[in-house]
Amino acid sequence: MSKGAPPGIRITQKDLIEGIDVDFSEEQESWNIYKLSDGTTMKVKLVLRGVKRLKRYSPDGNPIYIIQTQNVVRTLDIPKEIKAKPKERTIKPV
């Protein structure tokens, strides 16, 4: 679980267990908007799901945080020529 940790710092299972869950409130969650080379517009947003502050510090004295996130992806303006034909429903409406 050391991915994202400051260079030279290895995060252990013990660090995670002893870490402190930190509450948070959303101040702003903006969409990043990209135009793909195939003509599609893609919107991507990172949503924070959880934060844990470890009882460890980076070399410059800052606390180390572990975050849990979810990527939300939306596609818009998809060109007709790259879309597949919709599949038929297997369950008929009641």
C-alpha positions in Angstrom: 0.0 0.0 0.0 3.0 2.3 -0.3 1.8 3.6 -3.7 1.6 7.4 -3.3 3.7 7.5 -0.2 6.6 10.0 -0.2 9.8 8.6 -1.7 11.7 6.3 0.7 8.7 5.8 3.0 7.1 2.3 3.1 3.6 2.2 4.5 2.9 -1.0 6.6 -0.3 -2.7 7.6 0.4 -1.5 11.2 0.5 2.1 9.9 -2.9 1.7 8.4 -4.4 0.0 11.5 -3.0 2.7 13.8 -4.0 5.6 11.4 -6.8 8.0 12.3 -9.9 8.3 10.1 -10.4 12.0 9.3 -13.8 13.5 8.5 -14.1 15.8 5.5 -16.7 17.9 3.7 -16.9 18.5 0.0 -15.9 22.1 -0.9 -15.6 21.6 -4.6 -15.6 18.5 -6.9 -14.9 19.7 -10.4 -15.1 17.8 -13.7 -12.0 17.6 -15.9 -13.2 17.7 -19.5 -11.2 16.1 -22.3 -11.7 16.0 -26.1 -10.4 12.6 -27.4 -8.9 12.2 -30.8 -11.9 10.1 -31.9 -14.2 13.0 -31.3 -15.6 11.9 -28.0 -15.9 14.3 -25.1 -14.9 12.7 -21.8 -15.6 14.1 -18.3 -13.7 12.7 -15.4 -14.0 13.5 -11.7 -12.1 12.2 -8.7 -14.4 11.7 -5.7 -12.9 11.4 -2.2 -14.4 8.5 -0.3 -12.2 8.3 2.8 -9.2 9.8 4.5 -6.8 8.3 7.0 -3.9 10.3 8.6 -1.1 8.1 9.6 1.0 8.5 12.7 4.0 9.0 10.4 5.5 12.1 8.8 7.3 12.9 5.6 11.0 14.1 5.9 9.8 17.7 5.8 7.4 17.1 8.8 4.1 16.9 7.0 1.7 14.2 8.1 1.1 11.4 5.7 -2.5 10.8 4.5 -3.9 7.8 2.8 -7.0 8.5 0.6 -9.7 6.3 -0.8 -11.1 7.6 -4.0 -13.5 6.8 -6.8 -13.2 7.8 -10.4 -16.4 8.9 -12.1 -16.3 8.9 -15.9 -18.9 10.2 -18.4 -18.7 10.2 -22.1 -20.5 12.7 -24.3 -20.8 13.6 -27.9 -19.7 10.1 -29.1 -19.5 10.1 -32.9 -22.1 7.7 -34.5 -19.4 6.0 -36.6 -17.7 4.6 -33.5 -20.8 3.5 -31.6 -21.9 -0.2 -31.6 -25.4 -1.2 -32.3 -27.4 -1.4 -29.1 -28.2 -5.0 -27.9 -31.7 -6.2 -27.7 -33.3 -6.4 -24.3 -33.3 -9.9 -22.9 -36.0 -9.1 -20.3 -39.2 -7.8 -21.6 -41.0 -4.9 -19.7 -44.0 -6.0 -17.6 
